[in-house]
Amino acid sequence: MLNLIKEFVRDEELMAKYDISTDVFETYVSDFHGTTVTLFEHQDPTVETNKAVCYDCHGVHDIKSPDDPHAGIKNNLLVKCQECHPDATANFSDAWTSHFKPSLENNTLVYLVNLFYLIIIPLTLGAFLFLIGTDVFRWIRVRLQRSGK
């Protein structure tokens, strides 16, 4: 299923016709539902998943523009979420980052947090490796000095 969708959204001409980004698949796979579906497919591609896929929100034959008030996506996102998450409150659907890759224009906070982690994690690991390296170097030097007496 996911491979079919992946090929469909790579068609730049078709996606441009409907003003849809070709990043739709990557943004779906990187969110919770897409990640779960991907894991299910890796375990057993023949078993259907019970997680949300494209047509659960967008429909199958009656697909409308997200801006259409009758589309049920933008204007009725919470109602659509509550079909699977009955306890969802108003802030539930606000957590969804849509089909945009985080950037300064879209999902600024998510982008900045990701950027922070992209910087801080390598620096932290590098600092730990440096400290471990200097400790091992000191330990070897002390051992060599003691054995040389």
Buried (B, 14 or more C-beta within 10 A) or exposed (E): EBEEBBEEBEEEEEBEEEEBBEBBBBBBBBBEBBEBBBEBBEEEEEEEBEBBBBEEBBEEEEBEEBEEEEBBBBBBBBEBBBEEEEEBEEEBBEEBBBBBBBEEEBBEEBBEEEEEEEEEEEEEEEEEEEEEEEEEEEEEEEEEEEEEE
